[in-house]
Amino acid sequence: MEPEAAKLIGAGLATIALAGVGVGIGNIFGNYVAGALRNPAAAPQVFGNVLLGFALTEAIALFALVIAMLLLFVF
């Protein structure tokens, strides 16, 4: 296999993580909305945890993009 082809395949595989991140963020906010509709009084107390979950999930996307860019432009 050509090294250039291996780089492109590796970068493509690294970006598959972005699909999982999209699903994860959808689950986080979807479950928050469902919980807020069931118990509106608890929604403000839980919102900090929702933002923390969003930030950690988004960090996975940034790591995946960094790996993809490293594969494409550094190696």
Contacts in CASP RR format, 6 or more apart in sequence:
PFRMAT RR
TARGET T0000
AUTHOR 0000-0000-0000
METHOD contacts of the structure
MODEL  1
MEPEAAKLIGAGLATIALAGVGVGIGNIFGNYVAGALRNPAAAPQVFGNV
LLGFALTEAIALFALVIAMLLLFVF
7 71 0 8 1.000
7 72 0 8 1.000
7 75 0 8 1.000
8 72 0 8 1.000
10 68 0 8 1.000
10 71 0 8 1.000
11 68 0 8 1.000
11 69 0 8 1.000
11 71 0 8 1.000
11 72 0 8 1.000
12 68 0 8 1.000
14 64 0 8 1.000
14 65 0 8 1.000
14 67 0 8 1.000
14 68 0 8 1.000
14 71 0 8 1.000
15 64 0 8 1.000
15 65 0 8 1.000
15 68 0 8 1.000
17 60 0 8 1.000
17 61 0 8 1.000
17 63 0 8 1.000
17 64 0 8 1.000
18 61 0 8 1.000
18 64 0 8 1.000
18 65 0 8 1.000
21 57 0 8 1.000
21 58 0 8 1.000
21 60 0 8 1.000
21 61 0 8 1.000
21 64 0 8 1.000
22 57 0 8 1.000
22 61 0 8 1.000
24 57 0 8 1.000
25 54 0 8 1.000
25 57 0 8 1.000
25 58 0 8 1.000
28 50 0 8 1.000
28 53 0 8 1.000
28 54 0 8 1.000
28 57 0 8 1.000
29 50 0 8 1.000
29 54 0 8 1.000
32 43 0 8 1.000
32 46 0 8 1.000
32 47 0 8 1.000
32 50 0 8 1.000
35 42 0 8 1.000
35 43 0 8 1.000
35 46 0 8 1.000
36 42 0 8 1.000
36 43 0 8 1.000
36 46 0 8 1.000
END
